[in-house]
Amino acid sequence: MPGTIQIHAFTMNPGDSIPWHYHKGTSYVILAHGTLTEQHLVGPDQCASEMVPAGTAFVESPGQVHIVTNSGSDVAVIWWATIFPKSDGIVRFSAEFRAGGVYPASAPHFN
């Protein structure tokens, strides 16, 4: 099946979030500037949170539902690479953020 490899550089202003989503393939991320908080769904009603400082590189596993927020006081600059089926096309979360390899997920409900 043909695939698309996307290498994407984008910025997030303080307080900006990329809504709950997942990736079908492995994603590789480098936070070049700023501070992010990434929350991961770890159980039906459980979420884990991780603060990511500038200079950090990390991997997002396929199928891991998560949300990313710029929790710092400065612009975050993210470099991101992923592979996804060409047939999946591009997702638009907002006018400023369009990407492939990102699949919207319902927000988890915590009691």
Short mmCIF file of the C-alpha atoms (twelve columns), coordinates in Angstrom:
data_MODEL
# 
_entry.id   MODEL 
# 
loop_
_atom_site.group_PDB 
_atom_site.id 
_atom_site.type_symbol 
_atom_site.label_atom_id 
_atom_site.label_alt_id 
_atom_site.label_comp_id 
_atom_site.label_asym_id 
_atom_site.label_seq_id 
_atom_site.Cartn_x 
_atom_site.Cartn_y 
_atom_site.Cartn_z 
_atom_site.pdbx_PDB_model_num 
ATOM 1   C CA . MET A 1   0.000   0.000  0.000  1 
ATOM 2   C CA . PRO A 2   1.482   3.400  -0.940 1 
ATOM 3   C CA . GLY A 3   2.397   5.580  2.005  1 
ATOM 4   C CA . THR A 4   3.312   9.173  2.690  1 
ATOM 5   C CA . ILE A 5   6.170   10.234 4.914  1 
ATOM 6   C CA . GLN A 6   5.591   13.654 6.397  1 
ATOM 7   C CA . ILE A 7   8.218   15.809 8.044  1 
ATOM 8   C CA . HIS A 8   6.412   18.749 9.535  1 
ATOM 9   C CA . ALA A 9   7.660   21.824 11.409 1 
ATOM 10  C CA . PHE A 10  5.074   23.935 13.193 1 
ATOM 11  C CA . THR A 11  4.642   26.342 16.078 1 
ATOM 12  C CA . MET A 12  2.163   26.456 18.941 1 
ATOM 13  C CA . ASN A 13  1.443   29.613 20.896 1 
ATOM 14  C CA . PRO A 14  1.174   29.458 24.702 1 
ATOM 15  C CA . GLY A 15  -2.068  27.701 25.637 1 
ATOM 16  C CA . ASP A 16  -2.604  26.168 22.162 1 
ATOM 17  C CA . SER A 17  -3.578  22.484 22.051 1 
ATOM 18  C CA . ILE A 18  -3.707  19.765 19.439 1 
ATOM 19  C CA . PRO A 19  -6.937  17.947 20.380 1 
ATOM 20  C CA . TRP A 20  -7.164  14.280 21.370 1 
ATOM 21  C CA . HIS A 21  -5.789  12.200 18.496 1 
ATOM 22  C CA . TYR A 22  -3.648  9.203  17.592 1 
ATOM 23  C CA . HIS A 23  -1.311  8.078  14.811 1 
ATOM 24  C CA . LYS A 24  -1.576  4.812  12.884 1 
ATOM 25  C CA . GLY A 25  2.203   4.740  12.470 1 
ATOM 26  C CA . THR A 26  5.103   5.632  14.723 1 
ATOM 27  C CA . SER A 27  5.725   9.373  15.035 1 
ATOM 28  C CA . TYR A 28  9.071   10.933 15.885 1 
ATOM 29  C CA . VAL A 29  9.012   14.325 17.597 1 
ATOM 30  C CA . ILE A 30  11.665  16.902 18.501 1 
ATOM 31  C CA . LEU A 31  10.711  19.899 20.603 1 
ATOM 32  C CA . ALA A 32  13.162  22.530 19.360 1 
ATOM 33  C CA . HIS A 33  11.867  25.395 21.541 1 
ATOM 34  C CA . GLY A 34  9.323   25.845 24.306 1 
ATOM 35  C CA . THR A 35  7.544   23.523 26.726 1 
ATOM 36  C CA . LEU A 36  4.781   21.033 25.977 1 
ATOM 37  C CA . THR A 37  2.536   18.917 28.145 1 
ATOM 38  C CA . GLU A 38  1.406   15.660 26.589 1 
ATOM 39  C CA . GLN A 39  -1.430  13.687 28.162 1 
ATOM 40  C CA . HIS A 40  -1.820  10.013 27.227 1 
ATOM 41  C CA . LEU A 41  -4.828  7.805  27.698 1 
ATOM 42  C CA . VAL A 42  -3.495  4.868  29.779 1 
ATOM 43  C CA . GLY A 43  -6.762  3.146  30.717 1 
ATOM 44  C CA . PRO A 44  -10.506 3.455  30.207 1 
ATOM 45  C CA . ASP A 45  -10.739 6.250  32.769 1 
ATOM 46  C CA . GLN A 46  -7.072  7.090  33.339 1 
ATOM 47  C CA . CYS A 47  -4.713  9.634  31.881 1 
ATOM 48  C CA . ALA A 48  -0.989  10.195 32.443 1 
ATOM 49  C CA . SER A 49  0.635   13.580 31.942 1 
ATOM 50  C CA . GLU A 50  4.214   14.353 30.925 1 
ATOM 51  C CA . MET A 51  5.941   17.743 30.649 1 
ATOM 52  C CA . VAL A 52  8.374   17.955 27.727 1 
ATOM 53  C CA . PRO A 53  11.138  20.605 27.813 1 
ATOM 54  C CA . ALA A 54  12.938  22.144 24.819 1 
ATOM 55  C CA . GLY A 55  15.583  19.900 23.269 1 
ATOM 56  C CA . THR A 56  13.635  16.715 24.001 1 
ATOM 57  C CA . ALA A 57  13.133  14.040 21.358 1 
ATOM 58  C CA . PHE A 58  10.459  11.389 21.848 1 
ATOM 59  C CA . VAL A 59  8.424   8.755  20.032 1 
ATOM 60  C CA . GLU A 60  4.634   8.511  19.892 1 
ATOM 61  C CA . SER A 61  3.550   4.881  19.531 1 
ATOM 62  C CA . PRO A 62  0.903   3.841  16.986 1 
ATOM 63  C CA . GLY A 63  -2.608  3.987  18.402 1 
ATOM 64  C CA . GLN A 64  -1.669  5.920  21.582 1 
ATOM 65  C CA . VAL A 65  -4.479  8.448  22.153 1 
ATOM 66  C CA . HIS A 66  -3.067  11.756 23.387 1 
ATOM 67  C CA . ILE A 67  -3.441  15.537 23.518 1 
ATOM 68  C CA . VAL A 68  -0.581  18.039 23.283 1 
ATOM 69  C CA . THR A 69  -0.659  21.506 24.888 1 
ATOM 70  C CA . ASN A 70  1.862   24.329 24.871 1 
ATOM 71  C CA . SER A 71  2.054   24.732 28.642 1 
ATOM 72  C CA . GLY A 72  4.906   27.238 28.559 1 
ATOM 73  C CA . SER A 73  4.990   31.006 28.335 1 
ATOM 74  C CA . ASP A 74  6.763   31.075 24.954 1 
ATOM 75  C CA . VAL A 75  6.133   29.736 21.451 1 
ATOM 76  C CA . ALA A 76  6.801   26.004 21.061 1 
ATOM 77  C CA . VAL A 77  8.564   24.882 17.869 1 
ATOM 78  C CA . ILE A 78  7.934   21.236 17.021 1 
ATOM 79  C CA . TRP A 79  9.586   19.054 14.379 1 
ATOM 80  C CA . TRP A 80  7.525   15.959 13.693 1 
ATOM 81  C CA . ALA A 81  7.885   13.025 11.276 1 
ATOM 82  C CA . THR A 82  5.454   10.186 10.625 1 
ATOM 83  C CA . ILE A 83  4.380   7.752  7.944  1 
ATOM 84  C CA . PHE A 84  0.760   7.090  7.066  1 
ATOM 85  C CA . PRO A 85  -1.266  5.473  4.274  1 
ATOM 86  C CA . LYS A 86  -1.491  7.826  1.305  1 
ATOM 87  C CA . SER A 87  -5.229  7.142  1.086  1 
ATOM 88  C CA . ASP A 88  -5.808  8.702  4.528  1 
ATOM 89  C CA . GLY A 89  -5.194  12.244 3.285  1 
ATOM 90  C CA . ILE A 90  -4.758  15.392 5.375  1 
ATOM 91  C CA . VAL A 91  -6.618  16.308 8.593  1 
ATOM 92  C CA . ARG A 92  -7.411  19.932 9.467  1 
ATOM 93  C CA . PHE A 93  -7.690  20.583 13.230 1 
ATOM 94  C CA . SER A 94  -7.766  24.336 12.670 1 
ATOM 95  C CA . ALA A 95  -7.025  26.785 9.852  1 
ATOM 96  C CA . GLU A 96  -3.404  26.903 11.048 1 
ATOM 97  C CA . PHE A 97  -2.856  23.176 11.641 1 
ATOM 98  C CA . ARG A 98  -3.190  20.713 8.788  1 
ATOM 99  C CA . ALA A 99  -1.330  17.432 8.856  1 
ATOM 100 C CA . GLY A 100 -1.403  13.876 7.641  1 
ATOM 101 C CA . GLY A 101 -0.955  10.872 9.900  1 
ATOM 102 C CA . VAL A 102 -3.116  12.422 12.646 1 
ATOM 103 C CA . TYR A 103 -6.492  10.864 13.443 1 
ATOM 104 C CA . PRO A 104 -8.995  12.688 15.671 1 
ATOM 105 C CA . ALA A 105 -10.189 10.769 18.723 1 
ATOM 106 C CA . SER A 106 -13.049 11.404 21.110 1 
ATOM 107 C CA . ALA A 107 -12.089 13.214 24.301 1 
ATOM 108 C CA . PRO A 108 -11.932 10.745 27.181 1 
ATOM 109 C CA . HIS A 109 -14.440 11.188 29.983 1 
ATOM 110 C CA . PHE A 110 -12.972 10.987 33.469 1 
ATOM 111 C CA . ASN A 111 -15.134 10.578 36.556 1 
# 
